Each structure stands twice: as structure tokens, then as C-alpha cells.
Amino acid sequence: MAKKPADDTVASAPPTPRRSFWRDRPKVVAVIAVFLMVAGSYLAMQINTAGGATSVSEVTIFSPTGQQISANVYKPANLAPDKTAPAVAMWHGLNNQKDHMEQTALELARRGFIVVSADQIGHGSSNGANQDAGCGGPAALAYLQTVPGVDTSRIGLVGMSQGGFCAATAAALSQPDGYRSVFYMESEPGQPGSVDATSIKGIRNAAVLIGQWTELPGLIAVGRGLDAPVSPALQAFFETSDRIEPGRVYGSIEDGTARILYSEWEGHASSTDAPASIGDAVEWMQRTLTDGSGLSPADQIWPFKLVGTSLALLGGILFLFAGGSLMLRTRAFAGLVRAVPAYRGLRGPGWWIGAVITTALGPLLYLPVWKNMFFTPAIGVSTLWPQNFTNIYMAWGLLVGVIAWALIALNHFAFTRRTGGDFAAYGVTEHGGGIDWGRIGKAALFTVAVMAPVYLILTFTDAVWHVDFRSWVVTLPPLTPPRWVAFFGYLLPFAFFFVAQGILFNGFLRWRSGKAPLWQEMLVNSIVMTLGALVWVLIAYIPLLAGQPLPFGSDSQTMTAAGLGAIYYLPLLVFWPVAACLWTYFFRKTGRTYVGSIMVTVFIVWSLAASSSFQMWPIVG
């Protein structure tokens, strides 16, 4: 009689029975995913170019100190060779890219403006370190003045956050007569929090927009966005000791002394994708550069572009599941398929206690890590880890990871070992053996194979159509060569965290002892992974939306760390459910935790390394 194989291994994947295309769910979803990536990006491109009325091209600008600055140039397609048009140089905020300002750029381009939207130095596809050479502001302005068709007597500057107080202000001060007006979006002309306006009083025709529930009111030395009219920083710039009246023009546009404060119901992060702030930027540029002529500022089409890039992002995420399922049918990766090991983890009250600890641990440590890492970082930037914001996430992940590994050991020795729990039951090792490093290597190749089609489509849309995959603060750009270096440097530290989380979910916290339907387990794991983060975000934003300060403390460092932390927790409300679903889905498919953990690590590190700013340049030369 043949010996029965162990119940947690199989020699190879069983042959997949032939099914019609429409009954083969992974094939259908994979096709839908590819369609969403391509069609969504095409829609975004059409909106970005106003249906062909505007041309968009990418250029490289060289700063006087040698940095290469990447910028998108928007030009009216029907601008005659002998005609000129008003023009705008534009910069995004800290740790963003030029794509964050595309909504404003396309709206200005629709109204006949030539726009140069640049990556700040150390951001996006620009090289160098953050804040070098005035964040690249002077170089971008100088380049704009050479673009054919630009009316150099009608140039405006638009800067969001650091793109305002660093890039736009540096550009304005480098050429006091080289522009006519400036729009500071969620920014101020001087250094953050400074009430000394001596060096910036000569800035011409400046508009300042501060959201009523901005996460970073400290930029203008107040505790709430609603207090912008009495900001000592703005009052010094407006040269008044009285309360500033929003919407009123102080000074004269004609002689370049105009000042205006816009106050809108929006936040810092939301300003780049808010009709009011985009409309205000358009209105001020029209008012100061075209005497108010052109389309109404309220006439905006950019939300359709956001729909397109959001659909493309959704398609990319869906493909990870469907493409992975199809890859596991191939001869190359069928060997990864194993039976799901019997559940030996926590049950009853123990499960609920474990779930509460898992969902609460990260949020409880989040603000202390942000406060330490942003001001006096325990892990400084280096050629291996050159991105300060990614380092903050990394330090947080390492700290939570250490505790998670300790909890794994505690639960194992105190509880689950008694019921037969071991690393094979947790999906880490093979039954009756140790870690199969060959299979782990194959799982890494599997991740590359699954993500390659997504990356190739993204690379095409970014290079040819000048759009990537994004939905507001959730971004997935392609990696430039220096960002590939950063990507590989961050893989192992983040894997330390994500592997531990995968073991916790698949080895200790399977819903209904692993007997629940797949969709139900994915849903429960998503809730456990995300609920604590959601509670933290609600604790931060509910007071803000009600017109109150952030509730974490009133000292400037705590306010800044909490405000930035709130902004950078928002993407995790999307990435955490995706991570939980990937862990669960591929554990059910392969019976091993490391398959999903590797995929989650690569996906999250890709997004971070591709999006974050460089505080130190990782490549010399």
C-alpha cells in the first residue's frame, strides 16, 4: 500500500481543469486589471492634455550647481509661433513629486498658460539632496524664461508647502523683476514658523492660501488654520497689525505690492486635489497675469484625471492577486503550491486579545517615532537609507517588528506549542524539516514575475503619457536608477516587519481557526490590520474638521510631528488592507507565509522608495 504523503505538502500543483474563459475568475480579473491600468491611464492622459488642446513634455533642467531637475512643460497646442502667452513655474510640496501639482498645472494650461511643473531637487526624477540650490526654484524660473512662446513680462510662481517657502521664494528672490506674482498654496513666503518678514517683503503680488483645518498650522505660527487671519507671520508679511480679511487685496497689483489671504475649508494634504485651492491659484494667476480673462476658475476637469489614475492604481493592485493566481498554475511556480497547514494558533479570548494588540501596537508607537525621527533621528540618512520619510516608516516598522517577533515567541512557548504549534504550522518551514531557502528564492522570483507586467505598463504610461498610478496621497510611480538603489537598501528592514506580521496573521490569528471563507478571512484581517490606524487618524482629524487643534500637544515639535504623521498615516489606510489581503490570499494559495510577505514587502517598499525625497544622494556623480 502506498504511503500517504504529509498533509501539508504536495509534490506539485494538481493539473488545472480546463474552464471557459468567463468561468476562470483569475483570468477574467487579470484582463479587467490590465484594462483598468491602460484605460485609466489613457483617460488621465486625455484630461491632462485637455483632449489634445495642450501638449505635455518632460524636460531636464540643469541648475548652476549641477543638479538635474526634471519638469513637465505644458503648452497650448494652438499657440502660434509668433505669439506669446503668460507662464507659470510650479513646485510641489515636501516629499511629493511634480505629479501632485498636475491638477493645478492642467487647469492653468487649459486657460492658455505655459506651465513648467518641476520636481524639487531630491524629489521625483530630480537628483541631488532636498533643499539644495533653493529647492531648484531659481533654475526652473530661469528655464521658463527661455521657453519659446513665454511672455516674460507675465510670469507667475505657484508653490505648495515647501515648494512655496523654499522653491518659489528662492526663485522670486533670485530675480526680483523676473516674475509678476506668486501663489503660496498651504505655505508662507518665509521660513516655517518665522515671524520675521524682513527678507521677503519685496516679494511681488503674493497670495497665501491656508486651509481652515490644515494639519500644519505651525507653518504660519498659529495653532489652527482658522487662525490664519491673526497669524503673526502673515501679519508681518502683509505689514499690518490688524486681523487680515480673507479675500481682500492689500496693496496694489499694478505696483507689485498686492497681498491676499485665501481661507478655504480644506487641509494641507488635500489642497493639491481640492477645487477651492486649485480655483484660487487659477484666479490669482488670471487676476495678476491676464487681467482676469479666461475660463472661470470654477470650470475644472481635473477630477476626471484623478478618476483615471485611481482606476489605473486599482488595476495594478488587482493584478497582483489575479496575476499571482495564474502564475501559480505555470510549471515554473507550481512548486510553490502546498496544502495549508492545520491551524494551531490562538482561539477564543486569546484570539481577541491578540487581535487587539496587533491593531493597537503600531498606532501607540506612531507619534513617538515620528517626533524622534523627524527632529533628532535615531536612524540618520545614509547612502544605504537616504530618504528621511522612508526612514521614519522603517524605524517604526523595526520597533513594531521587534515587539511582534517577541509576541510570536511568547505566544508559541506559552500557548500554541502545547497544541502542536511549530514553524511548519505557522507556514514558515517545511513539514518535518527546516527552512527551504530554494523555495523562498523561488517565491522572490514569483513576486518579480507577478509585478513585472504592472511595472512595465506603469513605465509606459509614465514615459509616453506622463501619468502614473495614484489616488491622491496613495502613489505608485516608477523607480529611477537612484531610487532602485534606495529600494534594495530598504528591503531587508521592511521585510523584518512584514514577515513578522504575516506569521502573526497566518499562524496565530486565522479567523474561525482558518475555516472561514477566503473573502471573510481577508476582510477580518484587513480590519485587524487597519482598525488601529483608522482610530488614530480619526482622533487626529475629527478635532481638525471641527475647527480645533490636533489633540496630541501644543508644543511646536509635537504639533509638527502629529500633523505630518497624520498626513503620512493616510496612505496606510489603503496599503494596510492590501497587505492583509495579500498575506491571506497567498497563504491560502501556497500554504506558506513567506510568499505573501515577500510580495507585500516589495510592493510597499516600491511605493516608498519611488515617492520619497532624498535627504542624501545615494549615488555619487
Long-range contacts (C-beta under 8 A, 24 or more apart in sequence): 6-431, 6-432, 7-339, 7-342, 7-431, 8-338, 8-339, 8-340, 8-341, 8-342, 8-424, 8-431, 8-591, 9-338, 9-339, 9-430, 9-431, 10-337, 10-338, 10-339, 12-334, 12-335, 12-337, 13-328, 13-329, 13-334, 13-335, 13-337, 16-329, 25-322, 26-321, 26-322, 26-325, 26-326, 27-322, 27-326, 28-322, 29-318, 29-321, 29-322, 30-319, 30-322, 30-323, 30-326, 32-315, 32-318, 33-315, 33-316, 33-318, 33-319, 33-322, 33-323, 34-315, 34-319, 34-453, 34-457, 35-315, 36-311, 36-312, 36-314, 36-315, 36-318, 37-312, 37-315, 37-316, 37-319, 37-454, 37-457, 37-458, 37-461, 37-469, 38-312, 38-315, 38-457, 38-461, 39-308, 39-311, 40-307, 40-308, 40-309, 40-310, 40-311, 40-312, 40-313, 40-314, 40-315, 41-308, 41-309, 41-312, 41-457, 41-461, 41-465, 41-467, 41-469, 42-308, 42-465, 43-304, 43-305, 43-307, 43-308, 43-311, 44-305, 44-306, 44-308, 44-309, 44-312, 44-465, 44-467, 45-308, 45-461, 45-465, 45-466, 45-467, 46-308, 47-106, 47-301, 47-302, 47-304, 47-305, 47-308, 48-102, 48-106, 48-305, 48-465, 48-466, 48-467, 49-106, 50-106, 50-109, 50-110, 50-301, 52-77, 53-77, 53-78, 53-110, 54-106, 54-109, 54-110, 56-466, 57-466, 58-466, 59-116, 59-143, 61-118, 61-136, 61-139, 61-140, 61-143, 62-139, 63-121, 63-128, 63-132, 63-133, 63-136, 63-138, 63-139, 64-133, 64-138, 64-139, 65-132, 65-133, 67-121, 67-126, 67-127, 67-128, 67-132, 67-133, 67-136, 67-139, 68-126, 68-127, 68-128, 69-118, 69-119, 69-121, 69-126, 69-136, 69-139, 69-140, 70-98, 70-118, 70-119, 70-124, 70-125, 70-126, 71-98, 71-116, 71-117, 71-118, 71-119, 71-140, 71-143, 72-98, 72-102, 72-105, 72-115, 72-116, 72-117, 72-466, 73-114, 73-115, 73-116, 73-147, 74-105, 74-106, 74-108, 74-109, 74-113, 74-114, 74-115, 74-116, 74-117, 75-109, 75-114, 75-147, 75-149, 76-109, 76-112, 76-113, 76-114, 79-112, 79-114, 79-149, 81-148, 81-149, 83-149, 84-149, 84-150, 84-151, 85-112, 85-113, 85-114, 85-149, 85-150, 85-151, 86-112, 86-113, 86-114, 86-151, 86-154, 86-155, 86-156, 86-285, 86-289, 86-290, 87-113, 87-114, 87-115, 87-116, 87-144, 87-147, 87-150, 87-151, 87-152, 87-154, 87-155, 87-156, 88-113, 88-114, 88-115, 88-116, 88-144, 88-155, 88-156, 88-157, 88-158, 88-285, 88-289, 89-115, 89-116, 89-118, 89-137, 89-140, 89-141, 89-144, 89-155, 89-156, 89-157, 89-158, 89-168, 89-171, 89-179, 90-115, 90-116, 90-117, 90-118, 90-157, 90-158, 90-159, 90-163, 91-117, 91-118, 91-120, 91-135, 91-136, 91-137, 91-140, 91-158, 91-159, 91-160, 91-162, 91-163, 91-164, 91-167, 91-168, 92-117, 92-119, 92-120, 92-123, 92-124, 92-160, 92-161, 92-163, 92-272, 93-160, 93-161, 93-162, 93-163, 93-186, 93-187, 93-272, 94-120, 94-130, 94-161, 94-162, 94-163, 94-613, 95-123, 95-389, 95-611, 95-612, 95-613, 96-123, 96-160, 96-161, 96-163, 96-272, 96-611, 97-123, 97-124, 97-125, 97-475, 97-477, 97-611, 98-123, 98-124, 99-124, 99-467, 99-468, 99-470, 99-475, 99-477, 100-160, 100-272, 101-158, 101-160, 101-163, 101-272, 102-302, 102-305, 102-467, 103-272, 103-273, 103-278, 103-302, 103-305, 103-306, 104-158, 104-185, 104-272, 104-278, 104-281, 104-282, 104-302, 106-301, 106-302, 106-305, 107-278, 107-281, 107-282, 107-300, 107-301, 107-302, 108-281, 108-282, 108-285, 110-295, 110-301, 111-282, 111-286, 111-290, 111-294, 111-295, 112-290, 112-294, 113-285, 113-289, 114-144, 114-147, 114-149, 114-150, 116-140, 116-143, 116-144, 116-147, 118-167, 120-162, 120-163, 120-166, 120-167, 120-613, 122-613, 122-614, 122-615, 122-617, 123-613, 123-614, 124-477, 125-480, 127-482, 127-614, 127-617, 128-614, 128-617, 129-614, 129-615, 129-616, 129-617, 130-388, 130-613, 130-614, 130-615, 131-162, 131-166, 134-166, 134-167, 134-170, 134-171, 134-174, 135-162, 135-163, 135-166, 135-167, 135-170, 136-167, 137-166, 137-167, 137-168, 137-169, 137-170, 137-171, 137-174, 138-170, 138-171, 138-174, 138-175, 140-167, 140-171, 141-171, 141-174, 141-175, 141-178, 141-179, 142-174, 142-175, 142-178, 145-178, 152-178, 153-180, 154-180, 154-289, 154-290, 155-179, 155-180, 155-289, 156-180, 156-181, 156-182, 156-183, 156-284, 156-285, 156-288, 156-289, 157-181, 157-182, 157-183, 158-182, 158-183, 158-185, 158-281, 158-285, 159-183, 159-184, 159-185, 159-187, 160-185, 160-186, 160-187, 160-271, 160-272, 161-185, 161-186, 161-187, 161-216, 161-219, 161-268, 162-187, 163-187, 164-188, 164-189, 165-189, 165-190, 165-191, 165-192, 165-219, 169-200, 169-203, 172-203, 172-204, 173-199, 173-200, 173-202, 173-203, 176-202, 176-204, 179-204, 180-204, 180-205, 180-256, 180-288, 180-289, 181-205, 181-206, 181-207, 181-253, 181-258, 181-284, 181-285, 181-288, 181-289, 182-206, 182-207, 183-207, 183-209, 183-280, 183-281, 183-284, 183-285, 184-208, 184-209, 185-209, 185-271, 185-272, 185-277, 185-281, 186-210, 186-211, 186-214, 186-216, 186-219, 186-268, 186-271, 186-277, 187-219, 188-219, 188-220, 188-233, 188-234, 188-237, 189-237, 190-233, 190-237, 192-218, 192-219, 193-218, 193-219, 193-220, 193-221, 193-233, 193-556, 194-221, 194-233, 195-221, 195-232, 195-233, 195-236, 196-236, 197-233, 197-236, 197-237, 197-239, 200-237, 201-237, 201-239, 204-256, 204-257, 205-253, 205-256, 205-257, 205-258, 205-288, 206-237, 206-258, 206-259, 206-260, 207-259, 207-260, 207-261, 207-262, 207-280, 207-281, 207-284, 208-234, 208-237, 208-259, 208-260, 208-261, 208-262, 209-261, 209-262, 209-263, 209-264, 209-271, 209-277, 209-280, 209-281, 210-234, 210-261, 210-262, 210-263, 211-263, 211-264, 211-265, 211-266, 211-267, 211-268, 211-270, 211-271, 211-277, 212-263, 212-264, 212-265, 212-266, 212-547, 213-265, 213-266, 213-267, 213-541, 213-544, 213-545, 213-547, 214-266, 214-267, 214-268, 214-544, 214-563, 215-267, 215-268, 215-269, 215-540, 215-544, 215-550, 215-562, 215-563, 215-564, 215-566, 215-567, 216-268, 216-560, 216-563, 216-564, 217-549, 217-559, 217-563, 218-556, 218-559, 218-560, 218-563, 223-549, 223-554, 223-559, 224-547, 224-548, 224-549, 225-263, 225-267, 226-263, 226-547, 228-261, 228-263, 229-261, 229-263, 234-261, 253-287, 253-288, 258-288, 260-284, 267-544, 268-563, 268-567, 269-472, 269-473, 269-567, 269-570, 270-472, 273-302, 273-306, 273-472, 275-300, 275-303, 278-302, 305-467, 306-471, 306-472, 308-467, 309-467, 309-468, 309-469, 309-470, 309-471, 310-470, 310-471, 312-458, 312-461, 312-467, 312-468, 312-469, 313-469, 313-470, 313-471, 313-474, 313-476, 314-471, 315-469, 316-454, 316-457, 316-458, 316-469, 316-476, 317-578, 319-450, 319-453, 319-454, 320-450, 320-451, 320-454, 320-582, 320-599, 320-603, 321-581, 321-582, 321-585, 323-450, 323-453, 323-454, 324-446, 324-450, 324-585, 324-586, 324-589, 324-599, 325-589, 327-446, 327-449, 327-450, 328-446, 328-589, 328-590, 332-449, 333-442, 333-445, 333-446, 333-449, 335-439, 335-442, 336-439, 336-442, 336-443, 336-446, 336-590, 336-592, 336-595, 337-589, 337-590, 337-591, 338-590, 338-591, 338-592, 339-591, 340-427, 340-514, 340-587, 340-588, 340-591, 341-424, 341-425, 341-426, 341-427, 341-431, 341-591, 342-420, 342-425, 343-425, 343-510, 343-513, 343-514, 344-416, 344-419, 344-420, 344-421, 344-422, 344-425, 344-426, 344-507, 345-411, 345-416, 345-421, 345-425, 345-426, 345-507, 345-508, 345-509, 345-510, 345-513, 346-411, 346-415, 346-416, 346-508, 346-509, 347-513, 350-415, 351-509, 354-407, 354-411, 354-504, 354-508, 354-509, 355-509, 355-528, 357-407, 358-404, 358-501, 358-504, 358-505, 358-509, 358-528, 358-529, 359-527, 359-528, 359-529, 359-530, 359-531, 359-532, 360-532, 361-400, 361-403, 361-404, 361-532, 362-396, 362-400, 362-532, 362-533, 363-532, 363-533, 363-535, 363-536, 364-532, 365-396, 365-399, 365-400, 366-396, 366-536, 366-565, 366-569, 367-552, 367-558, 367-561, 367-562, 367-565, 369-395, 369-396, 369-399, 370-396, 370-561, 370-562, 370-564, 370-565, 371-557, 371-558, 371-561, 374-560, 374-561, 374-564, 375-557, 375-561, 381-615, 381-616, 382-616, 383-616, 383-618, 384-489, 384-618, 385-486, 385-489, 385-490, 385-493, 386-486, 386-489, 386-614, 386-615, 386-616, 386-617, 386-618, 387-486, 387-608, 387-609, 387-612, 387-613, 387-614, 387-615, 388-612, 388-613, 388-615, 389-568, 389-608, 389-612, 389-613, 390-486, 390-490, 390-608, 390-609, 390-612, 392-568, 393-494, 393-568, 393-608, 394-490, 394-493, 394-494, 397-493, 397-494, 397-496, 397-497, 397-498, 398-493, 398-496, 398-497, 400-497, 401-496, 401-497, 401-500, 401-501, 404-497, 404-500, 404-501, 404-504, 405-500, 407-504, 408-500, 408-503, 408-504, 408-507, 408-508, 411-508, 416-507, 416-508, 421-507, 425-507, 426-503, 426-506, 426-507, 426-508, 426-593, 427-502, 427-503, 427-506, 427-507, 427-587, 427-591, 427-592, 427-593, 427-594, 428-503, 428-507, 428-592, 428-593, 428-594, 439-592, 440-594, 440-598, 443-590, 443-592, 443-594, 443-595, 443-598, 444-598, 446-595, 446-598, 447-598, 447-599, 447-602, 448-602, 450-599, 451-599, 451-602, 451-603, 451-606, 471-574, 472-570, 473-567, 473-570, 473-571, 474-571, 474-574, 474-575, 474-607, 475-571, 475-607, 475-610, 475-611, 476-606, 476-607, 476-610, 477-610, 477-611, 478-610, 479-606, 479-609, 479-610, 481-619, 482-614, 482-617, 482-618, 482-619, 483-609, 483-610, 484-609, 485-618, 485-619, 486-609, 486-612, 486-614, 486-618, 487-605, 487-606, 487-609, 487-610, 489-618, 490-605, 490-608, 490-609, 491-601, 491-602, 491-605, 494-601, 494-604, 494-605, 495-597, 495-598, 495-601, 498-579, 498-597, 498-600, 498-601, 498-604, 499-593, 499-594, 499-597, 499-601, 501-529, 501-579, 501-583, 501-597, 502-583, 502-587, 502-593, 502-594, 502-596, 502-597, 502-600, 503-593, 505-529, 505-580, 505-583, 505-584, 505-587, 506-583, 506-584, 506-587, 506-593, 506-596, 507-593, 518-584, 518-585, 518-588, 521-584, 521-588, 522-580, 522-581, 522-584, 522-585, 525-580, 525-581, 525-583, 525-584, 526-576, 526-577, 526-580, 526-581, 528-580, 529-576, 529-577, 529-579, 529-580, 530-572, 530-573, 530-576, 530-577, 530-580, 533-569, 533-572, 533-573, 533-576, 534-573, 536-569, 537-566, 537-569, 537-570, 537-573, 540-565, 540-566, 540-569, 541-566, 571-607, 575-604, 575-607, 578-603, 579-603, 579-604
